[in-house]
Amino acid sequence: MTTTEEKSVMVVGIEDNQHSFYALEWTLDHFFGTSPSLFKLVIVHAKPSPASVIGLTGLGSVEILPSLETDLKKIAARVVEKAKEICTAKSVNDVIVEVEEGDARNVLCEAVEKHHASILVVGSHGYGVLRRTVLGSVSDYCAHHAHCSVMIVKKPKHKS
């Protein structure tokens, strides 16, 4: 690769759970452990809108919107901070971290388009068929709709 060539972009979708942070760590270990990396790293967190959260919980009360928005912003800040800490611990400093409001499925597919990503990495909760059908699967949606390759990283189950 010459210095004038652009690196391919890898988008990693993160949320506030262990599966997501495992996927980020796995990606850093496998794609960014060598120097220089072949990829430019973009980490994206989809912050749900307060209205969508109220819709999901069935609360329907507009009185809680301001406090809910504050909580969602705090969660997003915590997710971003943890992602940055993981990157720093793995000596990956050339990273873009973004927070976009909306449904994670749409936010990640839009990030792929925006950054012209060649690969999207998402974690997997390991939900069963029924739960995945009811809740919807971000990884399944992205695998079918993102205009790039999608890598789904599953956290291994610990055997006792």
Buried (B, 14 or more C-beta within 10 A) or exposed (E): EEEEEEBBBBBBBBBEEEBBBBBBBBBBEEBBEEEEBEBBBBBBBBBBBBEEBBEEEEEEEEEBBEEBBEEBBEBBEEBBEBBBEBBEEBEBEEBEBBBBBBBBBBBBBBBBEBBEBBBBBBBBBEBEEEEBEEEEBBBBBBBEEBEBEBBBBBBEEEEE
